[in-house]
Amino acid sequence: MSKRIGFWQSDFYQIRQARFWDFWQARLLQTRFYQASFWLVVYIALFSGCATDIKSLEKFAHTYYYQDAKQASEFALKKSDDKDLLWLTQAGVSAFSASDDSTLDLLERSENLFSKYEGEGLLARGGAQVGATMVNDNAMAYKGNIYEGVFLNYYKALAQMEAGEANATRVELNRANDRQRRAKDYYAKQINEAMNEENERYAKSSARGVVDRDSSQRQASRQLESKYSNLRQFRAFDGFINPAVSYVSGLYFALIGDSKGIDYLKESYGITKLETIANDLDYLTSPHFKANAKSSRDFITSLRHSGDEKSSDNNDKNTEEDNTQNQMLQNQILADELEKLESSEFYTWIVLEEGRQPYKSEFKISLPIVTTDGIYHFGVALPQLEEGISFASHYTLESAPNSLRKDSSEFYELADTDKIIATEFEKRLNAIIARAFVSSSLKVATQLGLSTGLGQVNSGLGLLGSIFGSAYSALSTNADLRITSVLPKRILLAKVKNIPPNPTQNQLNAKASQKQESKEQAKKVAKTDFDYTIYADKSKISSIDFALESCYEISNESTQKSQESKKVKRRKKGSKTLSLCPYTHNIIYLRHTKAKTYHKILFSR
């Protein structure tokens, strides 16, 4: 009768105990199975975030263009979580359109984050690329593009201009122009570094002995050339200059008497060749402009003094005869100033943004590789730039039928963001393609490691591993389609000559200026047809009235109370009309969406 032994004394236990560590070293640590298993866990952990959140981007775009900019800003702010550049930018620009109080704070935070990424390198560097290489570019933080950084400074400048903050406006315009001027050298260095990093990553990886990356890229070159042929239709700029930024900067600096404005205007003209800009250069460098500017300042100063005198009359115990004499004196001063202005010319510039910027779509190149060891997937997913959308074919500005001056003007294209965005997209494309092919090569190597490791345990498991790895590789191969959707398709420009009241009405307003009913009288004059109407195709989207009452408001802007009231007035909802002083140069901003047109007075001087 055989002797019974316990389990712990059995040969099975002794063998398992003796070879436990050797087994795991052989099966896990010394084979690609361990490596493949490790990366498989990493892939699964990251898989949920390996595709662009297209639904959220489209929901924002629909809200902004077809509903309300304020709602769009609130939606984007929730998505941003205070640290996502894409959504912070969306929130800030849409808040600017809606004239929301949070505008400057959101734009400031967006620019600070962009500047941080810009300093680190917009094309991912070092360890930041690991996730992109093993999954796809969506695994990286959205770092933005130079053109987006320029627009952030541009909108900050416009917001500061509207608030009357001259120093802050100058700073932001200078930053915007400096940023786009440095873009060419910046990308030359960044792209070179990114290409070197990808080549080094491929050379050090196990993929080098498995996949011939260069050969694969050459095989796909015909498909790539066909897919990216649409970039040629954008006629991308040779440089990175946004002519709208240059123009608005030049116009603002020239109107406040800064000589650098002429250089910016020349830069914009060199790109666009617009006759309107050539005319601006002639006018803004002429003695006539300086004389008009002085006449306007004198008139506004007289209005301010008349207001001060009226306040003094109310507070001091003057006799009725003294008050009458003061009124007559101020009336005469105003009448003299108005008479000087009759021969002067003043203009209003309208900067109109319309449509939706380009967006990205995806195309894939899939090459299944069948061997005796299994089936492997080699594929790349790349972004493709799609043309932006305009909301109208023609934008025009026309005077009222019974206006004192018959005039009309078309809006001319100052900038096409398709071209601006395509320029930068094309510059970054080689780095994007290189990273995509390195990523696919590493995935093939990982599939092979997984299949080989499982095959050492069981041949059936090896085949299953190759199928599973190929399926995951195909599912995780996604292009990064993240891009802002709040910028316009086109930035347009129109300029009109201001329509002043006729001499009889000037005298009437001058005589009434010191009376209790002065503003009421000015309002009556403003009700007549001294206006322009702006059309998108045949639909009215905004109008401009020139009224003496607006000159009174400008004359009082030095006081905090009038600044606050002006701010509230500009943000009043429901009105499509902007009221302007006929004796100042004005800059107007319009943003036309499918839902509504947002407008604001940026400058009056």
C-alpha positions as CSV (number, residue, x, y, z in Angstrom):
1,M,0.0,0.0,0.0
2,S,1.5,3.3,-1.1
3,K,2.3,5.9,1.4
4,R,0.1,8.9,1.3
5,I,2.0,12.2,1.5
6,G,0.6,15.7,2.0
7,F,0.3,18.3,-0.7
8,W,3.1,20.4,0.7
9,Q,5.5,17.4,0.3
10,S,4.4,16.5,-3.2
11,D,6.7,16.7,-6.2
12,F,4.2,19.1,-7.9
13,Y,4.5,21.6,-5.1
14,Q,8.3,21.2,-4.9
15,I,8.6,21.8,-8.7
16,R,6.2,24.8,-8.6
17,Q,8.1,26.3,-5.6
18,A,11.5,25.8,-7.2
19,R,10.7,27.2,-10.6
20,F,8.2,29.9,-9.6
21,W,10.4,32.9,-10.2
22,D,12.1,31.3,-13.2
23,F,8.7,30.7,-14.8
24,W,7.6,34.4,-14.5
25,Q,11.0,35.7,-15.6
26,A,10.8,33.4,-18.7
27,R,7.2,34.1,-19.4
28,L,6.9,37.7,-18.5
29,L,10.1,39.6,-17.8
30,Q,12.2,38.0,-20.6
31,T,9.6,38.2,-23.3
32,R,7.6,40.8,-25.1
33,F,4.5,39.5,-23.5
34,Y,5.2,41.5,-20.4
35,Q,5.8,44.6,-22.3
36,A,2.7,44.1,-24.5
37,S,0.6,43.4,-21.5
38,F,1.8,46.6,-19.7
39,W,1.1,48.8,-22.7
40,L,-2.3,47.1,-23.2
41,V,-3.3,48.2,-19.7
42,V,-2.1,51.7,-20.5
43,Y,-4.0,51.8,-23.8
44,I,-7.2,50.7,-22.1
45,A,-6.8,53.4,-19.4
46,L,-6.3,56.1,-22.1
47,F,-8.8,54.8,-24.7
48,S,-11.7,56.8,-23.3
49,G,-9.9,60.0,-24.2
50,C,-8.3,59.1,-27.5
51,A,-10.9,60.7,-29.8
52,T,-11.9,64.4,-30.2
53,D,-15.1,65.4,-28.5
54,I,-16.8,66.4,-31.7
55,K,-20.3,66.6,-30.2
56,S,-19.2,69.3,-27.7
57,L,-17.5,71.3,-30.3
58,E,-20.5,71.2,-32.6
59,K,-22.9,72.0,-29.7
60,F,-20.9,75.1,-28.9
61,A,-20.8,76.2,-32.6
62,H,-24.5,75.7,-32.9
63,T,-25.2,77.8,-29.8
64,Y,-22.9,80.6,-30.8
65,Y,-23.9,80.9,-34.4
66,Y,-27.6,80.0,-34.2
67,Q,-28.7,81.0,-30.7
68,D,-26.8,83.3,-28.4
69,A,-23.1,84.2,-27.7
70,K,-23.6,84.6,-24.0
71,Q,-25.0,81.0,-23.7
72,A,-22.1,79.8,-25.8
73,S,-19.6,81.4,-23.5
74,E,-21.2,79.9,-20.4
75,F,-21.2,76.4,-22.1
76,A,-17.5,76.8,-23.0
77,L,-16.5,78.0,-19.6
78,K,-18.0,74.9,-18.0
79,K,-16.1,72.7,-20.5
80,S,-12.8,74.5,-19.8
81,D,-12.5,73.7,-16.2
82,D,-10.2,76.7,-16.0
83,K,-7.3,74.9,-17.6
84,D,-8.3,73.9,-21.1
85,L,-7.0,76.4,-23.6
86,L,-9.4,75.5,-26.4
87,W,-12.5,76.0,-24.3
88,L,-11.1,79.1,-22.4
89,T,-10.5,80.7,-25.8
90,Q,-14.0,79.8,-27.0
91,A,-15.5,81.3,-23.8
92,G,-13.4,84.5,-24.0
93,V,-14.1,85.3,-27.7
94,S,-17.9,84.6,-27.4
95,A,-18.0,86.7,-24.2
96,F,-16.5,89.6,-26.2
97,S,-19.2,89.2,-28.9
98,A,-21.9,89.3,-26.1
99,S,-20.2,92.3,-24.4
100,D,-20.1,90.3,-21.2
101,D,-18.3,91.6,-18.1
102,S,-16.2,88.4,-18.0
103,T,-14.6,89.2,-21.4
104,L,-11.2,90.6,-20.3
105,D,-10.7,88.1,-17.5
106,L,-11.4,85.1,-19.8
107,L,-9.2,86.5,-22.6
108,E,-6.4,87.3,-20.1
109,R,-6.5,83.7,-18.7
110,S,-6.5,82.3,-22.2
111,E,-3.5,84.3,-23.3
112,N,-1.6,83.5,-20.1
113,L,-2.1,79.8,-20.7
114,F,-1.2,80.1,-24.4
115,S,2.0,82.0,-23.6
116,K,2.9,79.2,-21.2
117,Y,2.5,76.6,-23.9
118,E,4.2,78.8,-26.5
119,G,7.2,79.0,-24.2
120,E,7.3,75.3,-23.7
121,G,6.8,74.6,-27.4
122,L,3.5,74.4,-29.3
123,L,4.6,71.2,-31.0
124,A,4.7,68.7,-28.1
125,R,8.2,68.1,-26.6
126,G,9.8,65.3,-24.6
127,G,7.6,63.2,-22.3
128,A,4.5,65.1,-23.5
129,Q,4.6,63.1,-26.7
130,V,4.5,59.7,-25.1
131,G,0.7,59.6,-24.9
132,A,0.4,60.8,-28.4
133,T,2.8,58.2,-29.7
134,M,1.2,55.3,-27.9
135,V,-2.4,56.4,-28.5
136,N,-2.9,59.6,-30.7
137,D,-2.5,63.4,-30.5
138,N,-5.8,63.7,-28.6
139,A,-3.8,62.4,-25.5
140,M,-1.9,65.7,-25.4
141,A,-3.2,69.0,-24.0
142,Y,-4.5,71.4,-26.6
143,K,-1.7,74.0,-27.0
144,G,-3.2,76.1,-29.7
145,N,-1.8,77.9,-32.7
146,I,0.0,81.2,-33.2
147,Y,-3.0,82.6,-35.1
148,E,-5.1,81.9,-32.0
149,G,-2.7,83.7,-29.8
150,V,-2.7,86.7,-32.1
151,F,-6.5,86.7,-32.1
152,L,-6.5,86.6,-28.2
153,N,-4.3,89.8,-28.1
154,Y,-6.5,91.3,-30.9
155,Y,-9.8,90.8,-29.0
156,K,-8.2,92.0,-25.8
157,A,-7.2,95.2,-27.6
158,L,-10.7,95.7,-29.0
159,A,-12.2,95.2,-25.5
160,Q,-9.8,97.8,-24.0
161,M,-10.4,100.2,-26.9
162,E,-14.1,100.0,-26.3
163,A,-13.5,100.7,-22.6
164,G,-11.4,103.8,-23.5
165,E,-8.2,102.3,-22.1
166,A,-5.7,103.8,-24.5
167,N,-2.5,102.4,-22.8
168,A,-3.8,98.9,-22.5
169,T,-5.0,99.0,-26.1
170,R,-1.6,100.0,-27.4
171,V,0.0,97.2,-25.4
172,E,-2.3,94.5,-26.8
173,L,-2.0,95.7,-30.4
174,N,1.8,95.7,-30.1
175,R,1.7,92.2,-28.6
176,A,-0.5,90.9,-31.4
177,N,1.7,92.3,-34.1
178,D,4.9,91.1,-32.4
179,R,3.5,87.6,-32.0
180,Q,2.6,87.2,-35.6
181,R,5.8,88.7,-36.8
182,R,7.8,86.2,-34.8
183,A,5.8,83.2,-36.0
184,K,7.9,82.3,-39.0
185,D,11.1,82.0,-37.1
186,Y,9.3,80.3,-34.2
187,Y,7.9,77.5,-36.4
188,A,11.2,77.0,-38.3
189,K,12.8,76.1,-35.0
190,Q,9.8,74.2,-33.5
191,I,9.2,72.0,-36.5
192,N,12.9,71.1,-36.8
193,E,13.0,70.1,-33.1
194,A,9.8,68.1,-33.5
195,M,11.0,66.1,-36.5
196,N,14.3,65.3,-34.8
197,E,12.5,64.1,-31.7
198,E,10.3,61.8,-33.8
199,N,13.3,60.4,-35.6
200,E,15.1,59.7,-32.4
201,R,12.0,58.1,-30.8
202,Y,11.6,55.8,-33.8
203,A,15.3,54.9,-33.9
204,K,15.4,54.0,-30.2
205,S,12.2,51.9,-30.3
206,S,11.6,48.2,-31.1
207,A,9.6,49.3,-34.1
208,R,12.7,50.0,-36.1
209,G,13.4,46.3,-36.6
210,V,9.7,45.6,-37.4
211,V,8.4,48.4,-39.6
212,D,10.1,50.4,-42.3
213,R,8.6,53.8,-41.4
214,D,10.1,55.7,-44.4
215,S,9.0,53.1,-46.9
216,S,5.4,53.1,-45.4
217,Q,5.3,56.9,-45.7
218,R,6.5,56.8,-49.3
219,Q,3.7,54.3,-50.1
220,A,1.1,56.6,-48.6
221,S,2.5,59.7,-50.2
222,R,0.2,59.6,-53.2
223,Q,-2.9,59.5,-50.9
224,L,-1.5,62.2,-48.7
225,E,-0.8,64.5,-51.7
226,S,-4.3,63.9,-53.0
227,K,-6.0,64.6,-49.6
228,Y,-4.0,67.8,-48.9
229,S,-4.3,69.3,-52.4
230,N,-7.1,71.4,-51.0
231,L,-4.6,73.5,-49.2
232,R,-3.5,75.0,-52.5
233,Q,-7.0,76.4,-53.1
234,F,-6.6,78.5,-49.9
235,R,-3.6,80.2,-51.5
236,A,-2.0,80.3,-48.1
237,F,0.0,83.4,-47.2
238,D,3.8,83.1,-47.4
239,G,4.1,84.6,-44.0
240,F,1.9,84.5,-40.9
241,I,0.6,88.1,-41.0
242,N,-3.1,88.6,-40.4
243,P,-3.8,91.8,-42.4
244,A,-6.9,92.6,-40.3
245,V,-4.7,92.9,-37.2
246,S,-2.2,95.0,-39.0
247,Y,-5.0,97.3,-40.4
248,V,-6.9,97.8,-37.1
249,S,-3.6,98.5,-35.3
250,G,-2.5,101.0,-38.0
251,L,-5.9,102.8,-38.0
252,Y,-6.0,103.1,-34.2
253,F,-2.4,104.3,-33.9
254,A,-2.8,106.8,-36.8
255,L,-6.1,108.2,-35.4
256,I,-4.4,108.9,-32.0
257,G,-1.4,110.5,-33.7
258,D,1.2,107.6,-33.3
259,S,3.4,107.5,-36.3
260,K,3.8,103.7,-36.1
261,G,0.2,103.4,-37.4
262,I,1.3,104.3,-40.9
263,D,3.8,101.4,-41.0
264,Y,1.0,98.9,-39.9
265,L,-1.3,100.3,-42.6
266,K,1.4,99.9,-45.2
267,E,1.9,96.3,-44.1
268,S,-1.8,95.6,-44.4
269,Y,-1.9,97.2,-47.8
270,G,1.0,95.2,-49.0
271,I,-1.0,92.0,-48.4
272,T,-4.5,93.1,-49.4
273,K,-3.9,95.8,-52.0
274,L,-7.2,97.3,-51.0
275,E,-7.9,100.8,-52.5
276,T,-9.6,101.8,-49.2
277,I,-6.4,101.3,-47.3
278,A,-4.5,103.3,-49.9
279,N,-7.0,106.1,-49.5
280,D,-6.6,105.9,-45.7
281,L,-2.8,106.3,-46.1
282,D,-3.3,109.4,-48.1
283,Y,-5.9,110.9,-45.7
284,L,-4.2,110.1,-42.5
285,T,-0.9,111.5,-43.6
286,S,-2.4,114.7,-44.9
287,P,-2.5,118.2,-43.2
288,H,-6.3,118.0,-43.8
289,F,-6.6,115.1,-41.3
290,K,-4.6,117.0,-38.6
291,A,-6.7,120.1,-39.2
292,N,-10.0,118.1,-38.9
293,A,-8.7,116.3,-35.8
294,K,-7.9,119.7,-34.1
295,S,-11.4,121.1,-35.1
296,S,-13.0,118.1,-33.6
297,R,-11.0,118.4,-30.3
298,D,-11.9,122.1,-30.1
299,F,-15.6,121.4,-30.6
300,I,-15.7,118.6,-28.0
301,T,-13.8,120.8,-25.6
302,S,-16.4,123.6,-26.1
303,L,-19.2,121.1,-25.4
304,R,-17.4,120.0,-22.2
305,H,-16.9,123.6,-21.1
306,S,-20.6,124.4,-21.8
307,G,-21.5,121.5,-19.5
308,D,-19.2,122.8,-16.8
309,E,-20.7,126.3,-17.1
310,K,-24.3,124.9,-16.9
311,S,-23.3,123.0,-13.7
312,S,-21.8,126.1,-12.3
313,D,-25.0,128.1,-13.0
314,N,-27.1,125.6,-11.2
315,N,-24.8,125.6,-8.1
316,D,-24.0,129.3,-7.8
317,K,-26.4,132.0,-6.9
318,N,-26.1,133.9,-10.1
319,T,-28.7,136.4,-11.3
320,E,-30.9,135.6,-14.2
321,E,-29.1,138.2,-16.2
322,D,-25.7,136.5,-15.5
323,N,-27.1,133.2,-16.6
324,T,-28.5,134.6,-19.8
325,Q,-25.2,136.2,-20.6
326,N,-23.4,133.0,-20.0
327,Q,-25.8,131.1,-22.2
328,M,-25.4,133.6,-25.0
329,L,-21.6,133.4,-24.8
330,Q,-21.5,129.6,-24.9
331,N,-24.1,129.6,-27.7
332,Q,-21.8,131.9,-29.7
333,I,-18.7,129.7,-29.0
334,L,-20.6,126.6,-30.1
335,A,-21.9,128.3,-33.2
336,D,-18.4,129.4,-34.1
337,E,-17.0,125.9,-33.6
338,L,-19.8,124.3,-35.6
339,E,-19.2,126.8,-38.5
340,K,-15.6,125.7,-38.6
341,L,-16.7,122.1,-38.8
342,E,-18.9,122.7,-41.8
343,S,-15.9,122.4,-44.2
344,S,-14.3,119.5,-42.3
345,E,-14.6,115.8,-43.2
346,F,-14.9,113.0,-40.7
347,Y,-15.1,109.3,-41.3
348,T,-16.5,106.1,-39.7
349,W,-14.7,102.8,-40.3
350,I,-16.7,99.6,-39.9
351,V,-14.9,96.3,-39.2
352,L,-17.3,93.4,-39.8
353,E,-16.7,89.8,-38.9
354,E,-18.9,87.2,-40.5
355,G,-19.2,83.5,-40.9
356,R,-17.5,80.5,-39.3
357,Q,-13.8,79.7,-39.5
358,P,-12.5,76.4,-41.1
359,Y,-12.9,73.1,-39.2
360,K,-11.1,69.8,-39.3
361,S,-12.2,66.4,-40.7
362,E,-10.4,63.1,-40.5
363,F,-9.1,60.7,-43.1
364,K,-7.4,57.4,-42.5
365,I,-5.0,55.2,-44.3
366,S,-5.3,51.5,-43.2
367,L,-2.9,48.8,-44.3
368,P,-3.6,45.4,-42.7
369,I,-0.4,43.3,-42.7
370,V,-1.0,39.5,-42.9
371,T,1.9,37.1,-41.9
372,T,2.3,33.5,-41.0
373,D,2.3,34.6,-37.3
374,G,-0.9,36.6,-37.4
375,I,-2.7,39.7,-38.7
376,Y,-1.4,43.2,-37.8
377,H,-2.9,46.6,-38.4
378,F,-0.8,49.5,-39.7
379,G,-2.8,52.7,-40.1
380,V,-2.6,56.4,-39.7
381,A,-5.3,59.0,-39.0
382,L,-4.7,62.6,-40.0
383,P,-6.6,65.9,-39.8
384,Q,-7.8,67.6,-43.0
385,L,-8.7,71.3,-43.1
386,E,-12.2,72.1,-44.4
387,E,-13.2,75.4,-45.8
388,G,-15.0,77.9,-43.5
389,I,-18.6,79.0,-44.0
390,S,-19.9,82.5,-45.0
391,F,-23.3,83.7,-43.9
392,A,-23.8,86.1,-46.8
393,S,-22.4,86.7,-50.2
394,H,-22.3,90.5,-50.1
395,Y,-22.4,93.1,-47.3
396,T,-23.3,96.6,-48.2
397,L,-23.8,99.9,-46.5
398,E,-26.4,102.4,-47.9
399,S,-27.6,105.8,-46.9
400,A,-31.3,106.5,-46.3
401,P,-33.4,107.4,-49.4
402,N,-34.1,110.9,-48.1
403,S,-30.7,111.5,-46.5
404,L,-28.7,114.7,-47.0
405,R,-26.0,112.7,-48.6
406,K,-26.5,109.9,-51.1
407,D,-23.9,107.4,-50.5
408,S,-23.3,103.6,-50.5
409,S,-20.4,101.4,-50.0
410,E,-19.5,97.7,-50.3
411,F,-17.6,95.9,-47.6
412,Y,-14.3,94.6,-48.9
413,E,-12.4,91.6,-47.6
414,L,-9.7,92.6,-45.2
415,A,-8.8,89.0,-44.2
416,D,-9.8,85.5,-44.9
417,T,-9.2,83.3,-41.9
418,D,-9.1,80.2,-44.2
419,K,-5.8,81.4,-45.6
420,I,-4.4,82.4,-42.2
421,I,-5.3,79.1,-40.6
422,A,-4.2,77.1,-43.7
423,T,-0.8,78.8,-43.6
424,E,-0.1,77.5,-40.1
425,F,-1.7,74.1,-40.6
426,E,0.5,73.5,-43.6
427,K,3.6,74.5,-41.7
428,R,2.8,72.0,-38.9
429,L,1.6,69.2,-41.2
430,N,5.0,67.5,-41.6
431,A,5.4,67.2,-37.9
432,I,1.9,65.8,-37.5
433,I,2.4,63.2,-40.3
434,A,5.8,62.2,-38.8
435,R,4.2,61.6,-35.4
436,A,1.4,59.6,-36.9
437,F,3.7,57.2,-38.7
438,V,5.9,56.8,-35.7
439,S,2.8,56.1,-33.6
440,S,1.6,53.5,-36.1
441,S,5.0,51.8,-36.3
442,L,5.2,51.5,-32.5
443,K,1.7,50.0,-32.4
444,V,2.6,47.4,-35.0
445,A,5.7,46.5,-32.9
446,T,3.5,46.2,-29.8
447,Q,1.0,44.0,-31.7
448,L,3.8,41.7,-32.6
449,G,5.1,41.6,-29.1
450,L,1.7,40.8,-27.8
451,S,1.2,38.0,-30.4
452,T,4.6,36.6,-29.8
453,G,4.3,36.6,-26.0
454,L,0.9,34.9,-26.0
455,G,2.1,32.5,-28.8
456,Q,4.9,31.2,-26.5
457,V,2.1,30.1,-24.1
458,N,-0.3,28.8,-26.8
459,S,-0.3,29.3,-30.5
460,G,-4.0,29.9,-30.5
461,L,-3.6,32.7,-28.0
462,G,-0.9,34.2,-30.2
463,L,-3.3,34.4,-33.1
464,L,-6.0,35.8,-30.8
465,G,-3.5,38.4,-29.5
466,S,-2.6,39.6,-33.0
467,I,-6.4,40.0,-33.8
468,F,-7.0,41.8,-30.5
469,G,-4.0,44.1,-30.9
470,S,-4.9,44.9,-34.5
471,A,-8.5,45.8,-33.5
472,Y,-7.3,48.0,-30.7
473,S,-4.8,49.7,-33.0
474,A,-7.5,50.5,-35.5
475,L,-9.8,51.8,-32.8
476,S,-7.2,54.0,-31.2
477,T,-6.0,55.5,-34.5
478,N,-7.8,58.8,-34.5
479,A,-6.8,62.3,-35.7
480,D,-6.7,65.3,-33.5
481,L,-9.7,67.4,-34.8
482,R,-9.6,70.0,-32.0
483,I,-9.8,73.6,-33.3
484,T,-11.5,76.7,-32.2
485,S,-14.8,77.3,-33.9
486,V,-15.6,80.8,-32.7
487,L,-13.5,82.8,-35.1
488,P,-14.9,84.4,-38.3
489,K,-14.6,83.2,-41.8
490,R,-13.9,86.7,-43.1
491,I,-13.1,90.1,-41.7
492,L,-14.5,92.9,-43.9
493,L,-14.0,96.6,-44.0
494,A,-16.1,99.6,-45.1
495,K,-15.6,103.3,-44.7
496,V,-18.2,106.1,-45.0
497,K,-18.1,109.9,-44.6
498,N,-20.1,111.1,-41.6
499,I,-23.3,112.9,-42.3
500,P,-23.6,116.1,-40.2
501,P,-26.8,118.1,-39.6
502,N,-27.3,121.0,-42.0
503,P,-26.3,124.6,-41.0
504,T,-29.9,125.5,-39.9
505,Q,-30.0,122.5,-37.6
506,N,-26.5,123.3,-36.3
507,Q,-27.7,126.7,-35.2
508,L,-30.8,125.3,-33.7
509,N,-28.8,122.9,-31.6
510,A,-26.3,125.5,-30.6
511,K,-29.0,127.8,-29.4
512,A,-30.7,125.0,-27.5
513,S,-27.5,123.7,-26.0
514,Q,-27.7,125.7,-22.7
515,K,-31.5,125.2,-22.2
516,Q,-33.2,122.5,-20.3
517,E,-34.5,121.0,-23.4
518,S,-31.1,120.8,-25.2
519,K,-30.8,117.0,-25.2
520,E,-34.5,116.6,-26.1
521,Q,-33.9,118.9,-29.1
522,A,-30.8,117.0,-30.1
523,K,-32.8,113.8,-30.0
524,K,-35.4,115.2,-32.3
525,V,-32.7,116.1,-34.8
526,A,-31.2,112.7,-34.5
527,K,-34.6,111.1,-35.5
528,T,-34.2,112.5,-39.1
529,D,-32.6,110.3,-41.7
530,F,-28.9,111.0,-41.1
531,D,-28.0,107.4,-41.1
532,Y,-26.7,104.4,-43.0
533,T,-28.1,100.9,-43.1
534,I,-26.0,97.8,-43.3
535,Y,-27.2,94.8,-45.2
536,A,-26.1,91.2,-45.4
537,D,-27.3,90.4,-48.9
538,K,-30.8,91.9,-48.6
539,S,-31.3,91.6,-44.9
540,K,-30.8,94.5,-42.6
541,I,-28.4,93.7,-39.8
542,S,-27.5,97.1,-38.4
543,S,-27.8,100.9,-38.9
544,I,-25.8,104.0,-38.0
545,D,-27.3,107.4,-37.0
546,F,-25.2,110.6,-36.7
547,A,-26.7,112.7,-34.0
548,L,-25.4,115.8,-32.1
549,E,-26.6,114.2,-28.9
550,S,-23.7,111.6,-29.2
551,C,-21.2,114.5,-29.2
552,Y,-22.6,115.6,-25.8
553,E,-21.9,112.1,-24.5
554,I,-18.3,112.1,-25.8
555,S,-17.7,115.5,-24.2
556,N,-18.7,114.1,-20.8
557,E,-16.5,110.9,-21.0
558,S,-14.0,112.3,-18.6
559,T,-16.3,111.7,-15.7
560,Q,-16.8,108.2,-14.1
561,K,-20.5,108.5,-14.2
562,S,-20.7,109.1,-18.0
563,Q,-18.2,106.3,-18.6
564,E,-20.5,103.9,-16.8
565,S,-23.6,105.1,-18.6
566,K,-21.8,104.8,-21.9
567,K,-20.8,101.3,-21.1
568,V,-24.4,100.4,-20.3
569,K,-25.8,102.0,-23.4
570,R,-23.4,100.1,-25.7
571,R,-24.6,96.9,-24.1
572,K,-28.3,97.6,-24.4
573,K,-30.0,94.7,-26.1
574,G,-32.7,94.8,-28.8
575,S,-31.4,97.8,-30.8
576,K,-29.8,97.5,-34.2
577,T,-28.8,101.2,-34.4
578,L,-25.5,102.8,-33.3
579,S,-25.6,106.5,-32.6
580,L,-22.4,108.4,-33.5
581,C,-21.1,111.9,-33.2
582,P,-20.8,113.4,-36.8
583,Y,-17.8,115.5,-35.8
584,T,-15.5,112.7,-34.7
585,H,-13.7,109.8,-36.4
586,N,-15.3,106.5,-35.4
587,I,-14.4,102.8,-35.5
588,I,-17.3,100.4,-35.3
589,Y,-17.1,96.6,-34.7
590,L,-19.8,94.2,-36.0
591,R,-20.0,90.4,-35.5
592,H,-22.6,88.8,-37.8
593,T,-23.9,85.3,-36.9
594,K,-27.0,83.5,-38.2
595,A,-28.9,84.3,-35.0
596,K,-28.0,88.0,-34.6
597,T,-25.5,90.8,-35.2
598,Y,-23.4,92.0,-32.2
599,H,-22.2,95.6,-32.6
600,K,-20.2,98.1,-30.5
601,I,-18.5,101.5,-30.8
602,L,-14.8,101.0,-30.3
603,F,-13.5,104.5,-30.9
604,S,-14.8,108.0,-31.2
605,R,-12.4,110.9,-31.3
